Each structure stands twice: as structure tokens, then as C-alpha cells.
Amino acid sequence: MVVLSAQNLNLSFGEENIFSSLSFDIKDDEKAGLVGVNGAGKTSLFKIITGEYLPDSGSVFISKNKKIGYMEQHTCSAEGRTLWEELISVFAHLSELENKIENVNIQLEKGIDIDKNIALQAKYNEEFEYKGGLTYKSRARSALLGLGFSENDFNISTKKLSGGQRSKVTLAKLLLSESDLLLLDEPTNHLDISSVEWLEDFINNFRGNIIVVSHDRYFLDKVTNKTIQIENKKCYSFKGNYSDFLIKKEAMQRAIEDKYRADMQEIERIEGIVAQQRQWNRERNIRTAESKLKQIERIKEQLVIPDSKVERIRFNFEPKCETGNDILFADNLSKNFGSKRIFSNVSFSIRKGERVFLLGDNGCGKTTLFRILMSELASETGSLTWGENIYKGYYEQIRKLPDDNRTVIDDVWNKYPKMNQTAIRNALAAFLFKGDDVFKRLADCSGGELARVELLKLMLGGYNFLLLDEPTNHLDAFSREALEDTLADFKGTLFIISHDRYFINKLADRILYMDKDGIKEYLGNYDYYTEHKKIGQIRADNAHKPAAKVNDYKLKKELASSIRKAGTRLKKIEEEIEETEIKIDVLNSKLSSEEVQSDYEKILEITNEISELNEIQNNLYIEWEQTQKFLEDNEEKE
């Protein structure tokens, strides 16, 4: 059953066309990711769905009795209620029922209208239970704890909450609003990894539908089974999560590129005819030329620009000199603010060429540590030892804007006064600031534009050691991918704070997990970190259990049997990997054939098969690694 259907939506603001002929639907089992570059119209689409905006044409159908929940409808009030009172206000109808039940009970205790009040008591109790009254307080508590608040925070006034905390309260109110269709606009902003994981669990257990705008690709993979992309003012819909979408889109892009090339050749051919007809300059030739020009316009109207033709940010981080092998040794660092301890016992080292990520819950002191490394703050204890020729570049997550009316070009020029105007403008153009955009005041820039300015200034510095605090915040997916690819090729050293798990997985070769008691090290990417963190927790749990008495002979026999089975399974896995690889190669060959490229349905069918085989192959590789490790760990015990 279709829950929501958008048909031929067109939206413009003045002369600027936001999108046109936009159509998609959401069925009752679908949770969709809405993706596209910043400014593509994703938030505007949400406002059309909620009725805040009216499209120029087209319509939105919403299934009867479906309640829509949108974050902007659940803002955090400024009345100075406590955090708990603010969240529980979303259950005002249940609180009202509780009051009615209490009043009826009082009437019954006094012996007033007993028959009438017994009937009311039964009615109110049934309604209260049916609407979730027995669990609403526990659900509210779970939401606050899951989003990173503690029990001690429940009585804090909402007036004292930070911007990020107020966003969390708004999200919690939306999630508990009992809506059937949730519209989530960047819900993972301001959330640390543990809070995002809680949100993923909530969404996966949510029985209604969601449409979520997010640049967090790992999050989209976890919670969505459909992807809607707004690109070049058009809309494309794909079954599957973000990773599935990338595979299918790649196949679609090949078809789009072929058609784009053919259309451009046709336009060029017709333009040649128009030029020829105009040269002859007779009435009949002029009419022919005008007819051909209309033909060109019709081709241009349906022209779809492939990704390779869409302008992207061009990063290029080049260190101006090399460092030695040792970048940094930090020993026993600690930091207090007043009587509050932020962290202690922080020790670690970084060597040349490493890509190290610093993880930890919000408030554990990650940004404070970076500020100590940049000499903006002093550590209470310990020492820092730096290597030779270290040029540090720092990207701040939150940057205070200057008080003046500084423009984009002024801000870059102030940082690099020796560059001439042409060089500055060429650099800004590479970061998509063109024409009058360079004279835009920083105060009027969006979060994404400010992020691009800061990254540009960092790129121009020639630094060989980059400290990046949440560099992917405010960047759209394409810009994130461009940044990832550039940093992967960076010849210097990286130390990065990030909650972007996709980004961490792609780049990290080492993870430092920080809490108030120090740092733990994990030699791998995010998936490695989560797996080994679970193993560490299991070992810690088992350490508290009394050791069971085991028959040594029986144990050795069981181990030998397990090793034999693992060896047999390892050979079988290798065969299955090879067979899967052959199947993928065959399908890729089919995908390249002219017959298939002209059949969009066949392309989707084959890309779905490839996606499934890639998933099977990935699981086989994981199993191979685990089996191989088991055999290596137990080699000496045989």
C-alpha cells in the first residue's frame, strides 16, 4: 500500500527553479533516504509534504489517518521547563488521562456516583493502556538516556541547554510523537556515535515509515531500504540502502553518459544546420532555422547531465615539506575546567604517514585535546614532544565568525595576503565560489559554505600534519567523497575527530578511543574497532564469572576437532570466493553489452544480482579472515 505519493512536483523561488517534475512514492514497508547535494531542495520537499510550502504545480497524496512528524514541528520551548517536563509534554494527552483517572478514583473513595465513576474508571484505564500510558514514561527516559543525557540532566532548565542539546530534545520529542511517517532532516547532527547507534535501533524497530535527509552514509546503510536522489532538479528512486544506490547509480550513469553524448552530438549537428540556413538568409531558410532551434530546445529540456559533467569541489592538499618519522609523543596529559576533570592519563604517539582517528562520547574532551596540541590551552600535567619540520593545520568544528562584515574572498585573502586576486579567485572557484559568490558575507553563508571556506584555507597552507575536527560536518555526500579521496592520497599525517563512520572506515588505519580515564588503541578501521570493542566487553564480562572446571583431555580433543573442521572450511570458502568472483565478472560483461545498456530494467536486474553477490563475497572474506585467525591462534596448541 502507498503511504505517500508525490506526483510531478515543481517548485521555484522567483526565477530560481528548485526542482521540476519530481515524482516518487513511499510504500508501507519502506524507510527512505533522501540524498542530494546541498541546495538540491531536500528540505523544501519536506516543507511541501507538511503543507508549509505550496508547489507551483503537482500534488502530494498522504494515506488517510497517517500522522506526519517533522522535526520543526517539535521545537524545544523557551518556557524554562525542565528537560523532563519538556520531553513529557509530547504525551500531554496521556497526562490528561492520568489526571482524569485520579479524579475518578478520588470520587470513588468518597462514594460519589459509584456506578457512573466505575464505568468512567474502566473507560479511562482502557484508553490509557491502549494509547501506551503504561510505558510512556519509560520510553521518554530511554530516549533521553539513548541520546546522551544522564539522569542528573532531567531537572535542568531547557533555557540552560546548548544548541546541540536542544536539537536532541527536539529529535526525542519527534521520535515519541506517535507519528506514522517521520521526516528526519539531518537527525545525526550533534549526536555522538553511541547516540547515533541508539537512534539506528529506534528507527529499525519503528513500525511506521521514515524519510530521512542525511549525509551520514553509514547511518543510511543501517536504517533505509530505499533511496531517493534529487539531482539536476530531477528525482530518481532506487530500491535498497545507500551502498545499493551507489552500485545501481553507477550503472545508470553509464546509460546517462551514453545518451548525453548522443544528445550533445545531435545538438551540434542541428546547430550546424541552423548556421547554414541562416547563411542563406531566405524566408524559407529562416523558418527552417527557427524550427531547428525549437528542436534543440526540446532536446535540452530533457537533457540529463551525468555525474562526470556536474561540477564538484576540487581538493588538493600538498605538504610544503616532509617531516621526520616521529610526529608526536603525548605523555600523561590531563585537563580540568575548575573543579571538573575532563580527562587524565592521556598518552599516545603518532608517526609519519599515519591516519589516526580520535573517537569518544561527546564531552570526553576530544576538541579540548586538539586545542592543547595547537597550544591554545595548557595541559595540567604531562608533556608533548614534537618531531622535526612539523607544520600543523587545524580545522575547527565550531569557528567563531569575525565581528566585521568580512566576505568570503576577504577571509581567504587575510589568511594569505601574498596571493594575488587571480590566484585567490581560482582557488575559490575550485571550491565552487564563483562570480559574486566570492563577495558573500561570512555571516550570510550556510554551514556548508563556511566549511568549504575553512577547508580551502587549510588546503592552501601546505601543512604536513592535519588536525581535523569533524571535517565532514555540513558537507554533502559528493564533497565528502572528494575529501576522502584526497585525504587518502595525502602525503602527510592525519589526526581526525569524526562521528562519520563511513569516513572513518574508508581512511583509518588506527583508532584512539578516549574517555575521562585515558586512551585505548585499536589497530584498524571502524568495523575493526567495533568488533574488538565487543570482544573486549565479552572478555570483561567473562572475567567476572567463576571459572568452570574443564577436563583437559576432552578440551584438547574438542580443539583438535575444531581445527580440522576450520581447515576444511577454509578451503571451501576459498572455492566459494573464486566461484562468486567468476559470477560477478560474467554479470559485469553482460552489463557492458549494447543490448543490456539500452534496457534500463535489465540494468537494474543485473546490478541487483551484482549487489547480492558482492554482499555474499564480503561475508565470505570476513569468514575467511576469522577462520584463518582461528587457525593461526591455535596452531601451537594442536
Buried (B, 14 or more C-beta within 10 A) or exposed (E): EEBBBBBEBBBEEEEEEBBBEBEBBBEBEBBBBBBBBBBBBBBBBBBBBBEEBEBEEBEBEBBEEBEBBBBBBBEBBEEEBBBBBBBBBBBEBBEEBBEBBEEBEEBBEEEEEEEEBEEBBEEBBEBBEEBEBEEBBEBBBBBBBBBBBEEEBBEBEBEEBEEBBBBBBBBBBBBBBBBBBBBBBBBBBBBBBBBBBBBBEBBEEBEBBBBBBBBBBBBBBBBBEBBBBBBBBBBBBBEBBBBBBBBBBEBBBBBBBBBBEEBBEEBEEBEEBBEEBEEEEEEEBEEBBEEBBEBBEEBEEEBBBBBEEEEBBEBEBEBEEEBEEBBBBBBBBBBEEEEEBBBBBBEBBBBBBBBBBBBBBBEBBBBBBBBBBEEEBEBBEBEEEBBEEBBBBBBBBEEEEEEEEBBBBBBBBEBBEEBEEEEBBEBBBBBBBEEEBBEBBBEEBEEBBBBBBBBBBBBBBBBBBBBBBBBBBBBBBBBBBBBBEBBEEBEBBBBBBBBBBBBBBBBBBBBBBBBBEBBBEBEBBBBBBBBBBEEEEEEEEEEEEEEEEEEEEEEEEEEEEEBEEBEEBBEEBEEBBEBBEEBBEEBEEBBEEEEBBEEEEBBBBBBBBBBEBBEBBEEBEEBBEEBEEBBEEBEEEE
